[in-house]
Amino acid sequence: MIPEYWKNFIAENEMIGRDFEISVGEDLSELGADLRIMNIEQCISEATECYPGIAAAKESYVPVAMCLSGSGDYYYIRSTEGESGSLYRIYHDAVNGECIEHDGIEKVLNSYASLL
């Protein structure tokens, strides 16, 4: 479920549990972000036990970070994009039935490697 390239990326760069801030100017959605990289167990839990994670997983989105500013939104990579793919924010209220509304997904970074 969690791509090996993501597991390697966060392990090699000692990112698990670390906080990152993305400025409004760096965030493609122009909101800015404060996030914490989750461990693998948290990623799996969000993807299999919670919404929007369950619906997002059906569309190849993998939860990788939680919001620290209190929004309840999570951050995702898309497994179909492969190594160094984009980082996305999926709004917690973007689920319509079992699907994610497309206006509830915003690209934050063109490459998650930009976190470094």
FENRA-V98062 format. One record per helix or strand. SS is the DSSP state (alpha for helix, beta for strand). FROM is the first residue (numbers start at 1). TO is the last residue. Records with the same first field share a line. If there is no record, write none. Layout:
SS: FROM-TO  FROM-TO
//
This chain:
alpha: 4-12  40-49  53-57  79-81  102-104  112-115
beta: 19-22  33-37  61-67  74-78  87-90  95-96  99-100  105-109
//
